[in-house]
Every structure is written in structure tokens, then in C-alpha cells.
Amino acid sequence: RECARLMGFEKVDGRPFRIPVSDTQSYRQFGNSVVVPVFEAVAKLLEPYILKAVNADSCKVERI
């Protein structure tokens, strides 16, 4: 559970979630994951650039 919390995995309502695999397997899986709060922060920073690129791409399609 500590490993899951360190990686940013928590239920919104605060209740513990069930980890149905062995400790070794769960450490491996959480270790291979992306830290959720970091991913969320990066996504927020990239959002305006992605929206700008999508809008520019849709303008190209309309002109053709």
C-alpha cells in the first residue's frame, strides 16, 4: 500500500483498494507505472499546445 500511495494511486473516497497480486508482483507493477500526480501536471502543461495543434490541423482540412 505504501508503494501505491507513493506512486499517487489513491481512491478518491479514501477507502483502501484491493491489490489482488503478491507483494513482489505489486512492487513490480507499481514500479513500472508513471507517478499519477506528475503525469497530471505534465498533461495540464501540454494541453494548450495540443489544443493549438489540433485547431491548426482542423483549419488545414477545412481549407483543402
PQR file with spaces between the fields and no chain letter, atoms N, CA, C, O and H, PARSE charges and radii, in Angstrom:
ATOM       1  N    ARG     1       0.810   -1.202    0.000 -0.4000 1.5000
ATOM       2  CA   ARG     1       0.000    0.000    0.000 -0.0000 2.0000
ATOM       3  C    ARG     1       0.856    1.271    0.000  0.5500 1.7000
ATOM       4  O    ARG     1       0.525    2.248   -0.671 -0.5500 1.4000
ATOM       5  N    GLU     2       1.941    1.250    0.745 -0.4000 1.5000
ATOM       6  CA   GLU     2       2.801    2.436    0.799 -0.0000 2.0000
ATOM       7  C    GLU     2       3.368    2.749   -0.579  0.5500 1.7000
ATOM       8  O    GLU     2       3.446    3.909   -0.984 -0.5500 1.4000
ATOM       9  H    GLU     2       2.210    0.456    1.290  0.4000 1.0000
ATOM      10  N    CYS     3       3.758    1.704   -1.289 -0.4000 1.5000
ATOM      11  CA   CYS     3       4.298    1.881   -2.642 -0.0000 2.0000
ATOM      12  C    CYS     3       3.236    2.499   -3.551  0.5500 1.7000
ATOM      13  O    CYS     3       3.537    3.396   -4.338 -0.5500 1.4000
ATOM      14  H    CYS     3       3.694    0.761   -0.960  0.4000 1.0000
ATOM      15  N    ALA     4       2.012    2.025   -3.444 -0.4000 1.5000
ATOM      16  CA   ALA     4       0.920    2.561   -4.264 -0.0000 2.0000
ATOM      17  C    ALA     4       0.682    4.029   -3.945  0.5500 1.7000
ATOM      18  O    ALA     4       0.492    4.839   -4.853 -0.5500 1.4000
ATOM      19  H    ALA     4       1.768    1.296   -2.805  0.4000 1.0000
ATOM      20  N    ARG     5       0.690    4.377   -2.673 -0.4000 1.5000
ATOM      21  CA   ARG     5       0.479    5.774   -2.291 -0.0000 2.0000
ATOM      22  C    ARG     5       1.614    6.665   -2.779  0.5500 1.7000
ATOM      23  O    ARG     5       1.377    7.787   -3.225 -0.5500 1.4000
ATOM      24  H    ARG     5       0.844    3.720   -1.935  0.4000 1.0000
ATOM      25  N    LEU     6       2.846    6.169   -2.695 -0.4000 1.5000
ATOM      26  CA   LEU     6       3.988    6.951   -3.180 -0.0000 2.0000
ATOM      27  C    LEU     6       3.897    7.218   -4.678  0.5500 1.7000
ATOM      28  O    LEU     6       4.352    8.255   -5.160 -0.5500 1.4000
ATOM      29  H    LEU     6       3.039    5.257   -2.332  0.4000 1.0000
ATOM      30  N    MET     7       3.313    6.286   -5.401 -0.4000 1.5000
ATOM      31  CA   MET     7       3.174    6.436   -6.847 -0.0000 2.0000
ATOM      32  C    MET     7       1.925    7.238   -7.222  0.5500 1.7000
ATOM      33  O    MET     7       1.666    7.459   -8.405 -0.5500 1.4000
ATOM      34  H    MET     7       2.943    5.444   -5.009  0.4000 1.0000
ATOM      35  N    GLY     8       1.144    7.678   -6.216 -0.4000 1.5000
ATOM      36  CA   GLY     8      -0.004    8.531   -6.476 -0.0000 2.0000
ATOM      37  C    GLY     8      -1.308    7.797   -6.686  0.5500 1.7000
ATOM      38  O    GLY     8      -2.293    8.406   -7.103 -0.5500 1.4000
ATOM      39  H    GLY     8       1.355    7.498   -5.255  0.4000 1.0000
ATOM      40  N    PHE     9      -1.344    6.514   -6.412 -0.4000 1.5000
ATOM      41  CA   PHE     9      -2.574    5.745   -6.578 -0.0000 2.0000
ATOM      42  C    PHE     9      -3.368    5.771   -5.282  0.5500 1.7000
ATOM      43  O    PHE     9      -2.984    5.138   -4.299 -0.5500 1.4000
ATOM      44  H    PHE     9      -0.544    6.018   -6.073  0.4000 1.0000
ATOM      45  N    GLU    10      -4.465    6.497   -5.283 -0.4000 1.5000
ATOM      46  CA   GLU    10      -5.365    6.541   -4.137 -0.0000 2.0000
ATOM      47  C    GLU    10      -6.784    6.641   -4.653  0.5500 1.7000
ATOM      48  O    GLU    10      -7.039    7.250   -5.692 -0.5500 1.4000
ATOM      49  H    GLU    10      -4.777    7.011   -6.082  0.4000 1.0000
ATOM      50  N    LYS    11      -7.701    6.044   -3.924 -0.4000 1.5000
ATOM      51  CA   LYS    11      -9.105    6.189   -4.286 -0.0000 2.0000
ATOM      52  C    LYS    11      -9.568    7.569   -3.838  0.5500 1.7000
ATOM      53  O    LYS    11      -9.107    8.097   -2.827 -0.5500 1.4000
ATOM      54  H    LYS    11      -7.494    5.550   -3.080  0.4000 1.0000
ATOM      55  N    VAL    12     -10.472    8.133   -4.595 -0.4000 1.5000
ATOM      56  CA   VAL    12     -10.969    9.474   -4.288 -0.0000 2.0000
ATOM      57  C    VAL    12     -11.670    9.505   -2.938  0.5500 1.7000
ATOM      58  O    VAL    12     -11.527   10.466   -2.182 -0.5500 1.4000
ATOM      59  H    VAL    12     -10.847    7.704   -5.417  0.4000 1.0000
ATOM      60  N    ASP    13     -12.428    8.455   -2.634 -0.4000 1.5000
ATOM      61  CA   ASP    13     -13.186    8.438   -1.382 -0.0000 2.0000
ATOM      62  C    ASP    13     -12.335    8.063   -0.168  0.5500 1.7000
ATOM      63  O    ASP    13     -12.844    8.037    0.953 -0.5500 1.4000
ATOM      64  H    ASP    13     -12.544    7.674   -3.248  0.4000 1.0000
ATOM      65  N    GLY    14     -11.058    7.774   -0.371 -0.4000 1.5000
ATOM      66  CA   GLY    14     -10.159    7.481    0.733 -0.0000 2.0000
ATOM      67  C    GLY    14     -10.160    6.043    1.210  0.5500 1.7000
ATOM      68  O    GLY    14      -9.340    5.674    2.051 -0.5500 1.4000
ATOM      69  H    GLY    14     -10.645    7.795   -1.281  0.4000 1.0000
ATOM      70  N    ARG    15     -11.057    5.230    0.697 -0.4000 1.5000
ATOM      71  CA   ARG    15     -11.083    3.819    1.089 -0.0000 2.0000
ATOM      72  C    ARG    15      -9.920    3.084    0.435  0.5500 1.7000
ATOM      73  O    ARG    15      -9.539    3.410   -0.690 -0.5500 1.4000
ATOM      74  H    ARG    15     -11.723    5.530    0.014  0.4000 1.0000
ATOM      75  N    PRO    16      -9.354    2.101    1.120 -0.5600 1.5000
ATOM      76  CA   PRO    16      -8.255    1.339    0.512  0.2800 2.0000
ATOM      77  C    PRO    16      -8.757    0.475   -0.641  0.5500 1.7000
ATOM      78  O    PRO    16      -9.874   -0.040   -0.593 -0.5500 1.4000
ATOM      79  N    PHE    17      -7.953    0.320   -1.655 -0.4000 1.5000
ATOM      80  CA   PHE    17      -8.337   -0.551   -2.754 -0.0000 2.0000
ATOM      81  C    PHE    17      -7.618   -1.879   -2.622  0.5500 1.7000
ATOM      82  O    PHE    17      -6.579   -1.975   -1.969 -0.5500 1.4000
ATOM      83  H    PHE    17      -7.045    0.739   -1.694  0.4000 1.0000
ATOM      84  N    ARG    18      -8.174   -2.892   -3.239 -0.4000 1.5000
ATOM      85  CA   ARG    18      -7.653   -4.255   -3.137 -0.0000 2.0000
ATOM      86  C    ARG    18      -6.533   -4.458   -4.150  0.5500 1.7000
ATOM      87  O    ARG    18      -6.685   -4.114   -5.322 -0.5500 1.4000
ATOM      88  H    ARG    18      -9.019   -2.815   -3.770  0.4000 1.0000
ATOM      89  N    ILE    19      -5.421   -5.009   -3.708 -0.4000 1.5000
ATOM      90  CA   ILE    19      -4.312   -5.359   -4.595 -0.0000 2.0000
ATOM      91  C    ILE    19      -4.296   -6.887   -4.674  0.5500 1.7000
ATOM      92  O    ILE    19      -3.837   -7.549   -3.743 -0.5500 1.4000
ATOM      93  H    ILE    19      -5.298   -5.288   -2.755  0.4000 1.0000
ATOM      94  N    PRO    20      -4.799   -7.455   -5.787 -0.5600 1.5000
ATOM      95  CA   PRO    20      -5.018   -8.903   -5.852  0.2800 2.0000
ATOM      96  C    PRO    20      -3.796   -9.748   -6.226  0.5500 1.7000
ATOM      97  O    PRO    20      -3.942  -10.934   -6.520 -0.5500 1.4000
ATOM      98  N    VAL    21      -2.611   -9.168   -6.220 -0.4000 1.5000
ATOM      99  CA   VAL    21      -1.405   -9.924   -6.589 -0.0000 2.0000
ATOM     100  C    VAL    21      -0.441   -9.941   -5.403  0.5500 1.7000
ATOM     101  O    VAL    21      -0.660   -9.252   -4.407 -0.5500 1.4000
ATOM     102  H    VAL    21      -2.492   -8.204   -5.981  0.4000 1.0000
ATOM     103  N    SER    22       0.615  -10.726   -5.519 -0.4000 1.5000
ATOM     104  CA   SER    22       1.610  -10.815   -4.441 -0.0000 2.0000
ATOM     105  C    SER    22       2.330   -9.477   -4.262  0.5500 1.7000
ATOM     106  O    SER    22       2.298   -8.615   -5.140 -0.5500 1.4000
ATOM     107  H    SER    22       0.793  -11.285   -6.329  0.4000 1.0000
ATOM     108  N    ASP    23       2.975   -9.325   -3.111 -0.4000 1.5000
ATOM     109  CA   ASP    23       3.734   -8.096   -2.853 -0.0000 2.0000
ATOM     110  C    ASP    23       4.797   -7.872   -3.920  0.5500 1.7000
ATOM     111  O    ASP    23       4.968   -6.755   -4.409 -0.5500 1.4000
ATOM     112  H    ASP    23       3.001  -10.025   -2.397  0.4000 1.0000
ATOM     113  N    THR    24       5.506   -8.928   -4.277 -0.4000 1.5000
ATOM     114  CA   THR    24       6.562   -8.808   -5.284 -0.0000 2.0000
ATOM     115  C    THR    24       6.001   -8.325   -6.610  0.5500 1.7000
ATOM     116  O    THR    24       6.564   -7.430   -7.241 -0.5500 1.4000
ATOM     117  H    THR    24       5.367   -9.836   -3.880  0.4000 1.0000
ATOM     118  N    GLN    25       4.897   -8.913   -7.031 -0.4000 1.5000
ATOM     119  CA   GLN    25       4.281   -8.522   -8.299 -0.0000 2.0000
ATOM     120  C    GLN    25       3.737   -7.094   -8.224  0.5500 1.7000
ATOM     121  O    GLN    25       3.850   -6.337   -9.189 -0.5500 1.4000
ATOM     122  H    GLN    25       4.439   -9.639   -6.519  0.4000 1.0000
ATOM     123  N    SER    26       3.154   -6.725   -7.093 -0.4000 1.5000
ATOM     124  CA   SER    26       2.622   -5.361   -6.974 -0.0000 2.0000
ATOM     125  C    SER    26       3.751   -4.336   -6.981  0.5500 1.7000
ATOM     126  O    SER    26       3.605   -3.272   -7.584 -0.5500 1.4000
ATOM     127  H    SER    26       3.063   -7.339   -6.309  0.4000 1.0000
ATOM     128  N    TYR    27       4.879   -4.630   -6.323 -0.4000 1.5000
ATOM     129  CA   TYR    27       6.024   -3.714   -6.373 -0.0000 2.0000
ATOM     130  C    TYR    27       6.502   -3.542   -7.809  0.5500 1.7000
ATOM     131  O    TYR    27       6.830   -2.434   -8.234 -0.5500 1.4000
ATOM     132  H    TYR    27       4.998   -5.494   -5.834  0.4000 1.0000
ATOM     133  N    ARG    28       6.538   -4.627   -8.538 -0.4000 1.5000
ATOM     134  CA   ARG    28       6.978   -4.576   -9.938 -0.0000 2.0000
ATOM     135  C    ARG    28       6.008   -3.723  -10.768  0.5500 1.7000
ATOM     136  O    ARG    28       6.429   -2.877  -11.557 -0.5500 1.4000
ATOM     137  H    ARG    28       6.271   -5.527   -8.192  0.4000 1.0000
ATOM     138  N    GLN    29       4.720   -3.955  -10.579 -0.4000 1.5000
ATOM     139  CA   GLN    29       3.727   -3.223  -11.371 -0.0000 2.0000
ATOM     140  C    GLN    29       3.708   -1.740  -11.023  0.5500 1.7000
ATOM     141  O    GLN    29       3.678   -0.894  -11.916 -0.5500 1.4000
ATOM     142  H    GLN    29       4.378   -4.642   -9.938  0.4000 1.0000
ATOM     143  N    PHE    30       3.725   -1.422   -9.733 -0.4000 1.5000
ATOM     144  CA   PHE    30       3.740   -0.009   -9.356 -0.0000 2.0000
ATOM     145  C    PHE    30       5.052    0.653   -9.767  0.5500 1.7000
ATOM     146  O    PHE    30       5.064    1.827  -10.136 -0.5500 1.4000
ATOM     147  H    PHE    30       3.750   -2.110   -9.008  0.4000 1.0000
ATOM     148  N    GLY    31       6.141   -0.080   -9.707 -0.4000 1.5000
ATOM     149  CA   GLY    31       7.437    0.455  -10.113 -0.0000 2.0000
ATOM     150  C    GLY    31       7.520    0.749  -11.599  0.5500 1.7000
ATOM     151  O    GLY    31       8.280    1.623  -12.017 -0.5500 1.4000
ATOM     152  H    GLY    31       6.131   -1.034   -9.407  0.4000 1.0000
ATOM     153  N    ASN    32       6.751    0.032  -12.397 -0.4000 1.5000
ATOM     154  CA   ASN    32       6.745    0.251  -13.846 -0.0000 2.0000
ATOM     155  C    ASN    32       5.724    1.301  -14.271  0.5500 1.7000
ATOM     156  O    ASN    32       5.595    1.602  -15.457 -0.5500 1.4000
ATOM     157  H    ASN    32       6.134   -0.678  -12.058  0.4000 1.0000
ATOM     158  N    SER    33       5.011    1.850  -13.319 -0.4000 1.5000
ATOM     159  CA   SER    33       3.969    2.821  -13.664 -0.0000 2.0000
ATOM     160  C    SER    33       4.529    4.242  -13.655  0.5500 1.7000
ATOM     161  O    SER    33       5.672    4.480  -13.264 -0.5500 1.4000
ATOM     162  H    SER    33       5.115    1.606  -12.355  0.4000 1.0000
ATOM     163  N    VAL    34       3.704    5.163  -14.092 -0.4000 1.5000
ATOM     164  CA   VAL    34       4.043    6.583  -14.074 -0.0000 2.0000
ATOM     165  C    VAL    34       3.411    7.180  -12.826  0.5500 1.7000
ATOM     166  O    VAL    34       2.287    6.820  -12.477 -0.5500 1.4000
ATOM     167  H    VAL    34       2.775    4.970  -14.409  0.4000 1.0000
ATOM     168  N    VAL    35       4.104    8.080  -12.150 -0.4000 1.5000
ATOM     169  CA   VAL    35       3.556    8.717  -10.959 -0.0000 2.0000
ATOM     170  C    VAL    35       2.376    9.589  -11.389  0.5500 1.7000
ATOM     171  O    VAL    35       2.538   10.536  -12.159 -0.5500 1.4000
ATOM     172  H    VAL    35       5.017    8.373  -12.433  0.4000 1.0000
ATOM     173  N    VAL    36       1.196    9.258  -10.885 -0.4000 1.5000
ATOM     174  CA   VAL    36      -0.048    9.879  -11.341 -0.0000 2.0000
ATOM     175  C    VAL    36      -0.030   11.404  -11.214  0.5500 1.7000
ATOM     176  O    VAL    36      -0.359   12.072  -12.194 -0.5500 1.4000
ATOM     177  H    VAL    36       1.064    8.488  -10.259  0.4000 1.0000
ATOM     178  N    PRO    37       0.333   12.000  -10.071 -0.5600 1.5000
ATOM     179  CA   PRO    37       0.339   13.463   -9.981  0.2800 2.0000
ATOM     180  C    PRO    37       1.306   14.125  -10.969  0.5500 1.7000
ATOM     181  O    PRO    37       1.026   15.215  -11.467 -0.5500 1.4000
ATOM     182  N    VAL    38       2.427   13.482  -11.252 -0.4000 1.5000
ATOM     183  CA   VAL    38       3.380   14.038  -12.217 -0.0000 2.0000
ATOM     184  C    VAL    38       2.778   14.011  -13.615  0.5500 1.7000
ATOM     185  O    VAL    38       2.869   14.994  -14.350 -0.5500 1.4000
ATOM     186  H    VAL    38       2.654   12.597  -10.848  0.4000 1.0000
ATOM     187  N    PHE    39       2.162   12.888  -13.987 -0.4000 1.5000
ATOM     188  CA   PHE    39       1.526   12.783  -15.293 -0.0000 2.0000
ATOM     189  C    PHE    39       0.419   13.821  -15.437  0.5500 1.7000
ATOM     190  O    PHE    39       0.271   14.432  -16.495 -0.5500 1.4000
ATOM     191  H    PHE    39       2.089   12.089  -13.390  0.4000 1.0000
ATOM     192  N    GLU    40      -0.352   14.019  -14.381 -0.4000 1.5000
ATOM     193  CA   GLU    40      -1.434   15.003  -14.400 -0.0000 2.0000
ATOM     194  C    GLU    40      -0.885   16.419  -14.612  0.5500 1.7000
ATOM     195  O    GLU    40      -1.454   17.194  -15.381 -0.5500 1.4000
ATOM     196  H    GLU    40      -0.232   13.523  -13.521  0.4000 1.0000
ATOM     197  N    ALA    41       0.207   16.755  -13.940 -0.4000 1.5000
ATOM     198  CA   ALA    41       0.810   18.081  -14.080 -0.0000 2.0000
ATOM     199  C    ALA    41       1.364   18.292  -15.484  0.5500 1.7000
ATOM     200  O    ALA    41       1.189   19.365  -16.061 -0.5500 1.4000
ATOM     201  H    ALA    41       0.669   16.126  -13.315  0.4000 1.0000
ATOM     202  N    VAL    42       2.026   17.289  -16.036 -0.4000 1.5000
ATOM     203  CA   VAL    42       2.568   17.395  -17.396 -0.0000 2.0000
ATOM     204  C    VAL    42       1.435   17.544  -18.406  0.5500 1.7000
ATOM     205  O    VAL    42       1.541   18.334  -19.344 -0.5500 1.4000
ATOM     206  H    VAL    42       2.168   16.417  -15.567  0.4000 1.0000
ATOM     207  N    ALA    43       0.356   16.794  -18.222 -0.4000 1.5000
ATOM     208  CA   ALA    43      -0.787   16.882  -19.137 -0.0000 2.0000
ATOM     209  C    ALA    43      -1.399   18.282  -19.114  0.5500 1.7000
ATOM     210  O    ALA    43      -1.771   18.811  -20.162 -0.5500 1.4000
ATOM     211  H    ALA    43       0.270   16.153  -17.460  0.4000 1.0000
ATOM     212  N    LYS    44      -1.504   18.881  -17.938 -0.4000 1.5000
ATOM     213  CA   LYS    44      -2.053   20.240  -17.841 -0.0000 2.0000
ATOM     214  C    LYS    44      -1.150   21.251  -18.542  0.5500 1.7000
ATOM     215  O    LYS    44      -1.637   22.190  -19.171 -0.5500 1.4000
ATOM     216  H    LYS    44      -1.202   18.451  -17.087  0.4000 1.0000
ATOM     217  N    LEU    45       0.169   21.059  -18.433 -0.4000 1.5000
ATOM     218  CA   LEU    45       1.105   21.967  -19.100 -0.0000 2.0000
ATOM     219  C    LEU    45       1.056   21.818  -20.621  0.5500 1.7000
ATOM     220  O    LEU    45       1.217   22.802  -21.343 -0.5500 1.4000
ATOM     221  H    LEU    45       0.565   20.296  -17.922  0.4000 1.0000
ATOM     222  N    LEU    46       0.836   20.608  -21.107 -0.4000 1.5000
ATOM     223  CA   LEU    46       0.825   20.353  -22.550 -0.0000 2.0000
ATOM     224  C    LEU    46      -0.517   20.660  -23.212  0.5500 1.7000
ATOM     225  O    LEU    46      -0.576   20.836  -24.429 -0.5500 1.4000
ATOM     226  H    LEU    46       0.706   19.809  -20.520  0.4000 1.0000
ATOM     227  N    GLU    47      -1.579   20.726  -22.437 -0.4000 1.5000
ATOM     228  CA   GLU    47      -2.922   20.888  -23.004 -0.0000 2.0000
ATOM     229  C    GLU    47      -3.054   22.057  -23.980  0.5500 1.7000
ATOM     230  O    GLU    47      -3.589   21.854  -25.070 -0.5500 1.4000
ATOM     231  H    GLU    47      -1.530   20.582  -21.449  0.4000 1.0000
ATOM     232  N    PRO    48      -2.597   23.273  -23.650 -0.5600 1.5000
ATOM     233  CA   PRO    48      -2.766   24.371  -24.603  0.2800 2.0000
ATOM     234  C    PRO    48      -2.040   24.134  -25.930  0.5500 1.7000
ATOM     235  O    PRO    48      -2.538   24.520  -26.987 -0.5500 1.4000
ATOM     236  N    TYR    49      -0.883   23.509  -25.876 -0.4000 1.5000
ATOM     237  CA   TYR    49      -0.124   23.238  -27.097 -0.0000 2.0000
ATOM     238  C    TYR    49      -0.817   22.180  -27.954  0.5500 1.7000
ATOM     239  O    TYR    49      -0.844   22.281  -29.180 -0.5500 1.4000
ATOM     240  H    TYR    49      -0.478   23.195  -25.017  0.4000 1.0000
ATOM     241  N    ILE    50      -1.369   21.179  -27.303 -0.4000 1.5000
ATOM     242  CA   ILE    50      -2.083   20.129  -28.033 -0.0000 2.0000
ATOM     243  C    ILE    50      -3.337   20.701  -28.680  0.5500 1.7000
ATOM     244  O    ILE    50      -3.623   20.411  -29.842 -0.5500 1.4000
ATOM     245  H    ILE    50      -1.347   21.097  -26.307  0.4000 1.0000
ATOM     246  N    LEU    51      -4.085   21.510  -27.938 -0.4000 1.5000
ATOM     247  CA   LEU    51      -5.300   22.114  -28.496 -0.0000 2.0000
ATOM     248  C    LEU    51      -4.964   23.031  -29.669  0.5500 1.7000
ATOM     249  O    LEU    51      -5.690   23.057  -30.663 -0.5500 1.4000
ATOM     250  H    LEU    51      -3.853   21.745  -26.994  0.4000 1.0000
ATOM     251  N    LYS    52      -3.875   23.780  -29.561 -0.4000 1.5000
ATOM     252  CA   LYS    52      -3.450   24.660  -30.649 -0.0000 2.0000
ATOM     253  C    LYS    52      -3.109   23.847  -31.895  0.5500 1.7000
ATOM     254  O    LYS    52      -3.484   24.225  -33.005 -0.5500 1.4000
ATOM     255  H    LYS    52      -3.285   23.759  -28.754  0.4000 1.0000
ATOM     256  N    ALA    53      -2.402   22.734  -31.716 -0.4000 1.5000
ATOM     257  CA   ALA    53      -2.034   21.878  -32.848 -0.0000 2.0000
ATOM     258  C    ALA    53      -3.265   21.247  -33.483  0.5500 1.7000
ATOM     259  O    ALA    53      -3.351   21.154  -34.707 -0.5500 1.4000
ATOM     260  H    ALA    53      -2.098   22.427  -30.814  0.4000 1.0000
ATOM     261  N    VAL    54      -4.208   20.816  -32.672 -0.4000 1.5000
ATOM     262  CA   VAL    54      -5.437   20.208  -33.197 -0.0000 2.0000
ATOM     263  C    VAL    54      -6.242   21.243  -33.971  0.5500 1.7000
ATOM     264  O    VAL    54      -6.765   20.944  -35.045 -0.5500 1.4000
ATOM     265  H    VAL    54      -4.138   20.892  -31.677  0.4000 1.0000
ATOM     266  N    ASN    55      -6.347   22.453  -33.439 -0.4000 1.5000
ATOM     267  CA   ASN    55      -7.090   23.507  -34.132 -0.0000 2.0000
ATOM     268  C    ASN    55      -6.412   23.886  -35.444  0.5500 1.7000
ATOM     269  O    ASN    55      -7.090   24.100  -36.449 -0.5500 1.4000
ATOM     270  H    ASN    55      -5.922   22.696  -32.567  0.4000 1.0000
ATOM     271  N    ALA    56      -5.092   23.971  -35.448 -0.4000 1.5000
ATOM     272  CA   ALA    56      -4.365   24.299  -36.674 -0.0000 2.0000
ATOM     273  C    ALA    56      -4.552   23.207  -37.710  0.5500 1.7000
ATOM     274  O    ALA    56      -4.696   23.493  -38.899 -0.5500 1.4000
ATOM     275  H    ALA    56      -4.541   23.797  -34.632  0.4000 1.0000
ATOM     276  N    ASP    57      -4.552   21.967  -37.270 -0.4000 1.5000
ATOM     277  CA   ASP    57      -4.737   20.839  -38.179 -0.0000 2.0000
ATOM     278  C    ASP    57      -6.145   20.836  -38.761  0.5500 1.7000
ATOM     279  O    ASP    57      -6.325   20.532  -39.941 -0.5500 1.4000
ATOM     280  H    ASP    57      -4.435   21.735  -36.304  0.4000 1.0000
ATOM     281  N    SER    58      -7.142   21.171  -37.952 -0.4000 1.5000
ATOM     282  CA   SER    58      -8.515   21.184  -38.461 -0.0000 2.0000
ATOM     283  C    SER    58      -8.723   22.341  -39.437  0.5500 1.7000
ATOM     284  O    SER    58      -9.539   22.233  -40.352 -0.5500 1.4000
ATOM     285  H    SER    58      -6.996   21.418  -36.994  0.4000 1.0000
ATOM     286  N    CYS    59      -7.994   23.449  -39.253 -0.4000 1.5000
ATOM     287  CA   CYS    59      -8.080   24.565  -40.204 -0.0000 2.0000
ATOM     288  C    CYS    59      -7.505   24.163  -41.554  0.5500 1.7000
ATOM     289  O    CYS    59      -8.038   24.562  -42.590 -0.5500 1.4000
ATOM     290  H    CYS    59      -7.331   23.537  -38.509  0.4000 1.0000
ATOM     291  N    LYS    60      -6.432   23.381  -41.566 -0.4000 1.5000
ATOM     292  CA   LYS    60      -5.842   22.904  -42.820 -0.0000 2.0000
ATOM     293  C    LYS    60      -6.837   22.048  -43.585  0.5500 1.7000
ATOM     294  O    LYS    60      -6.953   22.171  -44.804 -0.5500 1.4000
ATOM     295  H    LYS    60      -6.000   23.057  -40.724  0.4000 1.0000
ATOM     296  N    VAL    61      -7.547   21.190  -42.887 -0.4000 1.5000
ATOM     297  CA   VAL    61      -8.514   20.295  -43.527 -0.0000 2.0000
ATOM     298  C    VAL    61      -9.642   21.105  -44.147  0.5500 1.7000
ATOM     299  O    VAL    61     -10.100   20.781  -45.243 -0.5500 1.4000
ATOM     300  H    VAL    61      -7.452   21.090  -41.897  0.4000 1.0000
ATOM     301  N    GLU    62     -10.101   22.157  -43.463 -0.4000 1.5000
ATOM     302  CA   GLU    62     -11.198   22.977  -43.976 -0.0000 2.0000
ATOM     303  C    GLU    62     -10.785   23.757  -45.221  0.5500 1.7000
ATOM     304  O    GLU    62     -11.619   23.995  -46.095 -0.5500 1.4000
ATOM     305  H    GLU    62      -9.729   22.420  -42.573  0.4000 1.0000
ATOM     306  N    ARG    63      -9.524   24.160  -45.323 -0.4000 1.5000
ATOM     307  CA   ARG    63      -9.059   24.941  -46.468 -0.0000 2.0000
ATOM     308  C    ARG    63      -8.934   24.088  -47.721  0.5500 1.7000
ATOM     309  O    ARG    63      -9.050   24.597  -48.836 -0.5500 1.4000
ATOM     310  H    ARG    63      -8.847   23.967  -44.613  0.4000 1.0000
ATOM     311  N    ILE    64      -8.699   22.804  -47.542 -0.4000 1.5000
ATOM     312  CA   ILE    64      -8.467   21.927  -48.702 -0.0000 2.0000
ATOM     313  C    ILE    64      -9.739   21.548  -49.338  0.5500 1.7000
ATOM     314  O    ILE    64      -9.741   20.815  -50.327 -0.5500 1.4000
ATOM     315  H    ILE    64      -8.605   22.391  -46.636  0.4000 1.0000
